[in-house]
Amino acid sequence: RHWRSSLAASNLPPWLLRQTIGRKMAVTALRWQFPLVVLLLPVQAGGLCPFGGEGEPPAGHPRVPSSRQLQAYTEAVQKLDIDAVEKDIRDLLTSSQDFWPADFGNYGPLFVRLAWHCAGSYRTSDGRGGCEGGHQRFDPERSWADNTNLDKARALLVPIKVKYGLGLSWGDLIILAGTTAIKAMGGPVLGFCAGRVDSEDGSQTVELGPSDVQEQLYPCPVNGTCKTPLGSTTVGLIYLNPEGPMGEPIPEGSARDIRDAFGRMAMNDSETVALIGGGHAFGKTHGACPAGAGPSPKEDPSNPWPGMCGTGKGKDAFTSGFEFKWTPNPTQWDNVYFKELLENEWEKYKGPGGHWQWRVKNAAGLLKEVGMLTSDVSLMHDPEGGYQKLVELFAHDQASFDHAFSNAWYKLTTRDMGPVTRCVGKDVPQAQPFQYPLPPPPQKLADFDLVKQAIKKILKTSSPVLPADKYHGEPYYGALFVRLAWRCASTFRSTDWLGGCNGARLRFSPEREWPANAALDKTLLVLKPIKDKFGDALTWADLIVLAGSTALEDAGSPALTFCGGRSDALDGLGSEYLAPHIGGETSDASRQKNAARIMGLSMREWTVLTGGGHALGSMHKERSGFEGAWTTEPTKLTNDYFKELLLETWEEHSVPDTGKKQYKAKGKELYMLKSDLALRFDPEFSAIAQDYASDSARFLSDFAAAWTRLMNSDRFDGPAGNICDKPQRREAELVI
């Protein structure tokens, strides 16, 4: 009763108060006369959210399921009878419902579109989009013009979702519905990867737009001409305007837009043409009149897209504004789409929905009923000539088309799932190239205590391959080892599960040549004698992480639990999408927050990791173009960085020889970057920085937890698990 009442009066954040009382954590000290309470809390070395993911998330962190929810989902999806779900979907395909009648008596084409538009939002620039999370259920995606009437498709699937409950996520159900529909209509599929974890809202994809965040980070002054990092040429559409560039029916321009837009999700020409032809082997477009679909879900959540043409459904439906079917048999898999393109002359005209579309010139018989979009016709007008060759190949070789489509569909629907180790189910194919599979880790691992001893020996022993920085007359590699581990691990993206230090791909191009990684190739040479000593039992990935952690402990960090067993990649494939987009001169607060969200870090984790990293070592103008140390003791892990940041007067400083702009403390040899000053002047970052400036114990504890979590972020164990979570649990004192 006493500790409960004391906690209630302690001004703890409500989410932490509920968590603390609910778990009945032991209170190791109650400082009655001070506003600080010291609690004994479990710190998880890994996982998806700080503080175990319970209660309300910290400020700036997207909403994610709690650790208990993730564990429950993982157990449920492994027990899911996917065959039974597929049977129910097959039964639904031909069970037309009055509220949204099935075209041609078959919902298959609708479910293919549903799955395609859920997965097709993926972009390689930041890993956002895709169907994991089921974000299509939320704004902004649910109200995109390209997703008109897909609310009806999801409504048709609700009874199946309710029947199977937690183990069947919306992300999995949507992709399985589309994949099952393709199979039911005779199409080829490669397999199915289950395990998509649903999000609780759309906060993780607001950057896709339209939104204020998207306009701030990824502006598009003229919609229809949007460039990467946006995933489409037109915000609100999956890829591009199918009517043609800016609504003009220009096939050559549309072909350029197709290659650009599909390239933003790493699709090559063959995959692009196969997906377009395969998707358009099914179904029809809907544009019965020019009146439109009516208000979107954002505008009218209770009655979205009612349809302003007649009954608004069936023959009166309005979805895209075009009106035709692509082939004479729109519920049957074949390559007729390509034959039609190849064998006919196409002419443009305005359809009943008021948009430009295409028909066969002088059509007779069944050809009178078929049509094409400008984006379809563009495949025969590719300025580079590649699309025409593929249309001809697929028109004459069904087997080649089948193979190309099945592989491209699996890539489209699975790309955002990351490595194959996150997939669940009996129909998961072997690891695909787009999943960047790693070799298995060593069967027998090195004795990491001995490795750690070896790292300590070279930590302060200068090597001829890269002379060490000297502080107080002694050589010191600690800051370099920390930077090496940070640069290796900080490529991790929680948006599509790419990157991280597992694989140690910074040994290869392109990471090796990134300016942010200057001199790290030589840092690897400093560590090479240790790698050679332990041989195959010690991977570079494990050595890099352990070197960084050992250096931190030497600098004063709390003990860091090491989780070994990483693999070494054979090449740098996949890294081409992970180049850092922030730097010392360009990183304002909004861009840093965006980088943190991509990595899956809370704003507190980002801040403490920045402060810890910059507490050590110095900048080198021959590497980064900047100079000087952040703190007076660059070999000690302390909260001095935050004290200096907040308490000193900072003046703009131009670096001799490079001309780069940074900041220098007035009257002192202390230096900061523009990105550092953003932590002082942004109110959210500043509040966190003040916490750490005044509380060294909290800084060290939070830094150790955030560092360990980042180092282990890519150690996947199924959809939501982490190999390092199971044995890596320790009790740490967290000062609130």
Summary of the structure (lengths in Angstrom):
residues: 736
radius of gyration: 28.0
end to end distance: 20.4
largest distance: 91.0
contacts: 2584
relative contact order: 0.10
helix: 46%
strand: 9%
